[in-house]
Amino acid sequence: MESNLLIGFPIFFTLGAVIVFALRSKKKTEDRRHDPAAHRDENKSKLAKDAPDR
């Protein structure tokens, strides 16, 4: 019984941490996608500024 806790707790803790990180990252990306200020030229990366607009 104790070995199940020693193995199971880190597995579920890591899985939970990965899920929380993924959901936070998804929300941040969605918020940026819907932000009109994020699409202006001064907010683009250096590589995006060099690329021609299509």
C-alpha positions as CSV (number, residue, x, y, z in Angstrom):
1,M,0.0,0.0,0.0
2,E,2.8,2.4,0.9
3,S,4.7,1.8,-2.3
4,N,1.6,2.7,-4.3
5,L,1.5,6.1,-2.7
6,L,5.2,6.6,-3.2
7,I,4.8,5.8,-6.9
8,G,1.3,7.2,-7.5
9,F,1.6,10.6,-5.8
10,P,4.5,11.9,-8.0
11,I,2.8,10.6,-11.1
12,F,-0.5,12.3,-10.4
13,F,1.2,15.5,-9.1
14,T,3.3,15.7,-12.3
15,L,0.3,15.0,-14.5
16,G,-1.7,17.7,-12.7
17,A,1.1,20.2,-13.1
18,V,1.4,19.5,-16.8
19,I,-2.4,20.0,-17.2
20,V,-2.4,23.2,-15.3
21,F,0.6,24.5,-17.3
22,A,-1.1,23.6,-20.6
23,L,-4.4,25.2,-19.7
24,R,-2.6,28.5,-18.6
25,S,-0.6,28.5,-21.8
26,K,-3.7,27.9,-23.9
27,K,-5.6,30.7,-22.2
28,K,-2.6,33.1,-22.7
29,T,-2.4,32.2,-26.4
30,E,-6.1,32.6,-27.0
31,D,-6.1,36.0,-25.2
32,R,-3.2,37.1,-27.4
33,R,-5.0,35.9,-30.5
34,H,-8.1,37.9,-29.8
35,D,-6.2,41.1,-28.8
36,P,-6.1,43.6,-31.6
37,A,-3.1,45.3,-30.2
38,A,-1.1,42.1,-30.5
39,H,-1.3,42.3,-34.3
40,R,0.4,45.7,-34.7
41,D,3.9,45.9,-36.1
42,E,5.6,47.1,-32.9
43,N,4.4,43.9,-31.1
44,K,5.8,41.5,-33.8
45,S,9.0,39.6,-33.3
46,K,12.2,40.6,-35.1
47,L,11.8,37.8,-37.6
48,A,8.2,38.8,-38.3
49,K,9.2,42.4,-38.9
50,D,11.7,41.3,-41.6
51,A,9.2,39.1,-43.4
52,P,7.1,40.7,-46.2
53,D,3.4,41.1,-45.6
54,R,1.3,38.7,-47.6
